[in-house]
Amino acid sequence: MSEERKQLLLKIEPLFDSKDIDQLKALLKNQRESHIAELVEFVDNDRRRLIFDALDKEVSAEVLEKVDEATRGELFEVLGDDELAKLVFHLDPDDAADVLMELPKDEVTEVLDTFPADEADQIIDLMSYSEDTAGGIMDPIVISVQEDATIAQAISKIRAAEIDEDFFSVYVVDTKKKFLGDVRIRLLLTSKEDTKISSLIDSDTIYVFAQADQEEVRNIFSKNDLIVAPVLNKNHQLIGRITADRIIEVAEEEAAEDLYAMAGTNPNELDDVSVVHAARVRMTWLLPCLIGTCITALVMVFFKNHNPIIYLAAVAFVPMIAAISGNAGLQTSAIVVSGLATGHFAAQRLSQVFNREVRIAVLVAISCGVIGGILCTILMYTKAASQSIDPIKIVFAFAFAMFSAIMVATTLGLFLPFLFRKIGIDPAISAGPLVTTANDSISVAIYMTLTLLLAG
């Protein structure tokens, strides 16, 4: 919580204790909805009840939409169905759909029964799209005119429209609502009133389809410096629009999802405040990793009957091999995952990325092999002399194994993100603990095999 919100909390605490709703209302009156939402996330349910009692319905609705999912889940119980329905009614259709998606189906039906039929149908249509697609994040309220309209008619339609969001252009459609392009507001203001809209259409308007992934939409906005983009259905009919402020939210969501995937968890951990729930989510990733480390142990056991002196010498360097090769693979996968996520042009071409990353991997592998060999020589010299073993063989085997393990790990880090993307799996998972554990097992197997063959 920020310092400003801490000061607000200090001022509000006495009002919570006295349950002075009037004073609480006066204190919250000039606060931003985002600030109140942060406060709501911090306090318990009893205090949340008091805060919502002190807020106007419109402000309460915005606060409900802005809090995190775990807090919103608790608020559903605090508010009750009737009050919840009234708050959702004050939200824009796209925000209302997002909130209702978190409710059980029977409760969604009860809430929508209180809406006018046309508004309920609009929200149901939005909920039919996956939440991570353009259709799931779009605003269905748009201003459009037909191609045969005049400037005067377009301006009249703008004046009559009930829209509380900023808009920057008017969309033009034909008689079947097929999207033709847009007309910028400045052209409407500077052209004669009897000018036909059709003569001002920008037919190169960038648009997105409703089924497009939100990450793809974000990249389109970023590459083309868009403020807003129309959303079309498969028949090229205009059904909504997406604005830059929504894309900022998407960028935050995508970044968080990638971070969760790379850490071996997922955003579902935040859907509930229960520590048991969070532990269960994390264990779904850690359990396979635990099994993976057992494979590494089996590799070690497999080689235990070889020369015991060389085996013990080799085992001492297993953590170094696993850590260096695993991190080298993680570096490569992180670069590739980031490139794929941001739509960077170079990261879309496997051959181009392969050419660059393999050369980097060779230099890194040679460097680590040489430096590791020097360290191995220093650490092995005294022990080798006392045990009458030739340290040169172990050093050479170690250096060669280090080189090989890094090359294999880097190759996996390079190809797995592209493979996962090809089969529809989030590429960020390729940088997660599951794949890192697999890298460790493979690198240790390579190291032990080469060391014992070359030195034993």
N, C-alpha and C positions, 0 to 999 in steps of 0.2 A: 504494500500500500504506500502511495506517495505521501510526502510530508504534508501536502495540502489536505489530503483526505484524512490523515491522522488528526490534524487540527480540527477538522469538521467532526470527527468521531468524538473528540474530547468535549466539544460543545454540545453534542447531541446526547451523550451518556446521561447527564442529569435529567434530560427530558424523557429518556427511556424509563428511568426509575420513577419519575412522577407521572408518566403516561399523559403528558401535556400535549395533546394532539394539535392544538392551535399554535403553540410555540414551535412545535416540530414542523408544522406546515409552513410557518413564516421563515424558518431557517432553511428549509429545502426549496423554497419557492424560486430562488435565483440560481440554484445549482443546475449544472448540465446533467442530462440523463445519464451520460457515461460515468460521471462522478457518483451519482446516486447508485448506479449499478455496481460500481466497485465497493461502495459502502454496504450494499445488500449482500454481496458475496462474503463480506467479512464478519457480519453479525449473525446471531442465532435466529431461529424461526420466530420466536416471540417478538424480537425487535423488528424483524422483517414485516410482521403483521402490522406493527405500529407505523412503519414507514409507508406501507401501501395504503393504510387508512388516512394518512396525511396528504397523499398525492392525488392530483386530478387523474381521471381515468386515462386521458391521453398520455400523460407523463408516465403513469403506471405501466401502460402498454409498452412504451418505448423502453422502460427499465427492464420489463420482463423479457423483451427481445434481446437486450444487450448483455444480460448476465450470462455466465458460462453454463454449460449443459447440466452439470451436477447441481448447481444452485437452482436452475430452472426446474429440475426434477423435484426438488424439495418444495419449491414455490407452488407447484401444481397441487400438492397436498395442503399447503397453507391457504391457498385462495379458494379452493372449491370449484365445482363445475360451473355454477351460475356466474360467479365473478370472473372466472377465467374466460368464459364465452364473451362477456362484456368487454374485457380487455383485448382479446383477439380481434373483436369487431373494429377496434380503433387502429389496428395495424394495416399497413399496405398489404395487398394480396400476397406478394412474394414473401414478406416477413411472416404473415399469418400462416402460410403454408409451411415455412421452416419450423415454426413453433409447434404446429399441429402434428408434424411428422414424428415428434417425440412422444406423442400420446398413444395409448392403445386405440385400436380401431373403433371400439364401441364408444369411447369418450369423444373421439373425433366426430363421429356421427351425431352425438348429442350436441356438441358445440355448433356444428354446421346447420343443424335444424333451426337454430335461432337466427340464421342469416337469411337475407332475401335470396330467392332462388338463383338469380343471375350471379350474385357475388359468391354464393356457395359453389356453383358450377365452375366459376373462375378459379377458385382455390383448389377444387378437386382436380381440375386440369393440370394445375401446377404441381400438385402432389403426385401426378402420374409419371412425372419425369424423375429420373434418378437425381438425387440431391447434388451430385458432383458433375452434372452436365449443364450446358447453357440453358436448357429449359428449366432446370431446377433452380437457377440463380437469376433468371430474368424477371423483369418487371412487365406484367402484361398490359399495363396502361400506356398506350402510345397515341400520338396524334398523327393521323394519316388523312390524306385527301386523294380524290381520284384525279387522274391525269388530265381530264378535261375541265378541271376547276380553274377559276381565275385567282389572282392574288387577293382580291377583295373577299372572295368566298373562303379562301384559306385562312385569312386573318380573322374572319367572323367565326370560323370553327375553333380557332385557337382561343378566342375570347370566351366562347361558350363552354369550352372544355373544363371539366372538373379535375384538375391535376395540380398537385402540390409539390411536384418535383421540377427542378430546372430542366429545360430542354433546349437543344441547340439547333435543331433542324426539324423540318416537317417531312414525314415519309410519304411517298407517292405510290399508289397502287392502281391496278386496273379494276375492271368491274367484278373480277373474280378474286379480288384481294391479293393478287400476285404482285410481289414487290418489284418496283421498277427503278427505285433510287430515292434520293432525298434532295431537299432544297434547303439551303442554309437560311437561317433567320435574317441575316444581313441582306440577302437578295430579296426577301419578302418586303423588307423595309425600304429598299432603294429602287424597287421596280414599280412601274405604273400599275394601278389597281386592276386594269382590264387585261393585263398580261396573263397569258395562259401558263399554268404551272408546268405543263409539258415542255415548254421552251427553256425552263430553268433546271430541269432534272440533271443531277449528277449521277450518271448511270454506272460509274465506277465505285460507287459506295461499297465499302467493305462490310460484309455481313457474316453472321455465323449461323449454323444450323442448330436446331434445338437439341439434337443428340450429341453434339460435339462435347468432348471432355472439357471441364472447366480449366484444366491446365493448358490445353490447346488454345482456349479462348484468351487466357491470360497472356500467352506468348504472342497472340495476334495483336492484342492491345499494346504490348510492349514494343513490338517491332514497328508498328504503324503509328505510334503516339496518339492513340484514339482516346476520345473523351466518352464516346457512346457508340454502340454498334447495334443495329437491328438484328432480331432473331427470327429466322424463318423455319417453317416446317418443311417436310420432305417435298411438298408441292410448291415450294417457293412462295408460300403465303406468309405475310407479315403477322407474327403472333406476339411480339414483345420486343423489349430492348434491354441491353445491359449497359450500365454506366460504370465509369472508372472507379467510383467509390466502392462499388461491389467487387470490382476486380482486386482492389487493395485487400479486401477481406479474403478473397480467394487465394491471393499470394501468401497471406499469413497462414491460411489453412494448409496449403500445399507444403509450405516450408515446415510447418509443425508435423505434418504427416510423414515427410521424409526423415525428419529428425527422430520421430518415434520409431520408424522402421529401422533406421540405422542403429538405434539404441536397443532394439529387440523388444519393443512393446508397440502399442497402437493407441490412437485417440480414445478408444472405448474405455480406457482406464479412467478417463475424466467424466464419464457418463454417470458415475456414482461416487459418493464420498466414502463408501465403505472400503476399509483397508483390505478386507477379505476379497472384495471384488478386484481391487488393484493387484493384489498378490496372485490371484487366479489368472489375470491377463498376462502378467509377467512370466508366470510359470509355463504358460503355453509356448513360450519361446525358449525358456531356460531348460526345460526338460529335454527337448531334442539336443540341445547343446551338451547337456550332461551325458547323454548317450554317445554323442560325438567324441567327448573326451575319453570315454571307455574304449573307443576304437583306437585312439592314440595309445592308451595303456596296453591294448592287445598287441599293437605293433611292437612296443617295447618288450613285452613278454616273449614274443615270437623269436626275438634275437638273443634271448638270455643265455642260450647254450653255446654261443660262440666264445672265442677267447675272452675269459672273464676280465683280464686286465684292460684289454682294448675296449671291451664293452662298457666297463665302468668309466673309462676315459671319455668314450663317446657320449654316454648318458649325461655327463657333466655339462655338455654344450647343447643339449636338446632345448632348454628354455631359450637360449640365444637364437637358435635356428627358427623355432616356432614364432618368437616375438618379431624378429626382423623380417622374415618372409611374410608373416601375417600382416604386419603393418605396411609393407611394400605393396601387397595386394590391395589393402584397404585404401592406400593413397590413390592408386590407379582407379579403383571402382568409384571413389568419391569424386574424382575429376570427371569421369564418364557420366555418373549419375547426375551431377550438377549440370553438365552440358545438355543432357537429355531433358532435364526438368525445365531449363530455361529456354530450350529451343535453339541453343547456339548452333550455328550452321555447321561448324566443323564437327560437332559431336553427333550430327545426323549421319555422317559418312563413316562406316566401319573401317574401310580401307585407309582413309586419311588418319583416323584416330590410331589405328593399328600401327601405321608407319611411324607416327610420332612416339607413341607410348612404348613400343618395343625398343626403339633406340634409347629412350630414357631408361628402360628397365635393364638393358645390357650395361649401361654405364653404372647404374646403381648396383647391379649384381656384381660387377667386377670390383667396384670400390669396396662393397661390404665383404666380398670374398677375400680381398687382399688384406683389409684391415682386420677382419676376423681371423685370418690366418696368422697375422702378426701377434694378435692377442693370444691365439691358441698356442703359438710357439713359446711365448713368455710363460703362460700358465702350465704348459705341458713339460717344459724342459727339465725341471727338478724331479718331477714325478717319473718321467720317462727314464731318467738316469738311474733312479733307485730301483726301478722295476725291470731294467734291462730291455726296454722296448725302443723301437726306432721312432722318434717323434716326427721325423720328416713325413712318414707315411700318413700319420694321423693328421698332421697339419695340412698336407696336400688333399687328403680325403675331405677334411672339414671345409677347406676353402672351395673345393669343387662342389661339394654338397650344398654349401651356402649359395653359390652361384645358381645351381640348378633349382633349388627350392624357391629362390626369389623369382626366377624366370617363370616357373610354373604358377606361383601365386599371382604374379602380375598378369599372366595370361588369363587366369580365371577372373581376376578383377576387371580385365578388359572385356572379355566376351560375355560374362554372365549378365551384366546390365542390358546389353543388346538382346540376349536370348530371352531374358525375363520380359523385356518390352515387347518382343515379337509374339510371345504367347499370352500377353495380357496381364502380366504380374508387375506390380510396382517395382521398377529397377532399384529403388532405394533398399529393398530387402537384400540385394546382392552385397551390400556393405554392412549387413546386420551380423549379429553374433553367430547365427546358424552357419552362414557361409564362411565366416572367420574361423569357426571351429573346424569346418571341413578343410580349410586351408592349412590349419595347424597339423591335422592328421596326415594330410598328403605330404607336407614338407618334412615332417618327422620321419615318415616312411622312406622318403627319398634319401634323407640324410643318413639314417641308420643303415640302409641297404648299401649305399656307396661307401660309407666309412668302413663297414665291416668287410666288404668285398675288397676294397683297396688296401686297407691296413691290416686286416685279419687273415 
